[in-house]
Amino acid sequence: MATKRYRVGIAGVGHGHVSAHLREWKGIGQAEVVAIADPNTAERQGYVRRFELNGVREHDSIEAMLATEELDVVSVCTETSRHAEVVEWAAARRVHSIVEKPLAFSLADAERMYVAAGKYGVQVATNYPSRWPSGTLQRVVDFVKEGGIGRVYEVRHRGGGPKPRAIDANTFFQWLYQPAYNGAGAYMDYCCYGADLVCDVLGQPATVYAMAGRWARTDLVADDNARMLCTYQRGAGLIEATWTILGHVPASTHFAGETGTVVLMGRDSVLLYDADHPDGRPLEAGELAAPTADPNLPAHLVRCLDEGRPVAPWAGIEAQRNVTEVLDAGLRSIAGGAPVHLPLPLPLMQA
C-alpha cells in the first residue's frame, strides 16, 4: 500500500515558533515543505537558508501561495489576528491547517474558523508546544482526567518569563507587543496555556473574571501581567501570566482533586500529594499512561489524516473554539472590570 505524501506550506514566518514547525515538518518522512509565504523577504529567505529548504517555492503573500500551490496542510505562523482569514482561505481549497497558539483572541474569529472547518471538511488543529514533545504535561492531564486524584475541583497554572525590551525586539515581538495583533500582551501570550488546560480538565466555566496591567514595564503599550479566575459550580481555574519575572523560573501547574493533588513544575518534575504522602512523592513514569507515539502536532496530524480520523480532541477546532470563548470573556472582563458570564452571545451579526 502506497504511503501518501503531504505537501506543506508555511503561511507566515512572523511567529517565533515557526522554527519548531519547520524542524518538525522536516522530520516527517511523509511530508515535504514545498512552499513558504511571507511579505518580509529577508526574514522569509533567512528561514529558507537556515532550514535548507532546497527547492521550496517562495511567495510574497499567503493568499498567492494558496491560490497557486497544490497543498495538503499549512502551518499558520502569522500574528494571531490573521489566523481566521488564512484558515478560511486554506479551508476553501480543502487544505488542513495547524495554527500556532492561541487559535484566536475573539470568539468571532474562532467561529469563522469553526464554520470553515465544518463547511469544507478540513481539520484545524491548534499547537500548544507545552503539550509536546516530552509528553509529561499531557500524560499528567490524562492521569487526572482518568480519576487519578478523584474528582478534580481546581486547576492552577502559572506561566511566563522575561521578554526583551520593545525597542530591541525582533519581528515576532513587534507584533506580540501590539494588542491589535495579539489581542493583549502577557494575558494572551500566557493565559492561553492555562485556559487550554482549565477547559480540557474542568470544561467551560460559568464565569470568567480577569485583570491585566502594566505592573513593571514602562516600554510597552500592552499588559505585562495578568490574572484569570474561571468559576464553576464546584470548582475553579486560576491562571497567572507574567512577562516580568526574572530568571528561569519554571512554569507550574497544580491539579487539585478530592483524593490528592498533582503538581507539575517545569517540564518533567511531577509530585503527588495525598493522605499517604502529605509531603508529596514523585509520580513515577510507570504510573502515567505511555507517551503518545507522536512527537509533535504535525506528526500527529499526518497520522490522523492517514487513518481518516480527527486529531486529539483538545487540539481540535471545537475545543479550541471553546478556549477562545474563555479568552474573549477575559478580555471583556478586563475592559469592564467585572465577571463575564458564559456562554457569550454568538457573533452572528458580524458574519
Secondary structure, DSSP 8 states (H G I E B T S, - for coil): -----EEEEEE-S-STTHHHHHHHHHT-TTEEEEEEE-S-HHHHHHHHHHTT-TT-EEES-HHHHHHHS--SEEEE-S-GGGHHHHHHHHHHTT-EEEEES-S-SSHHHHHHHHHHHHHHT--EEEE-GGGSSS-HHHHHHHHHHTTTTSSEEEEEEEEE-----GGG--HHHHHHT-HHHHSSSHHHHHHHHHHHHHHHHH-S-SEEEEEEE-SS-SS-SS-SEEEEEEEETTEEEEEEEES---S----EEEEEESS-EEEEETTTEEEEEETTEEEEEE--GGGS----S-SSHHHHHHHHHHHT----GGGSHHHHHHHHHHHHHHHHHHHHTS-EESS----GGG-
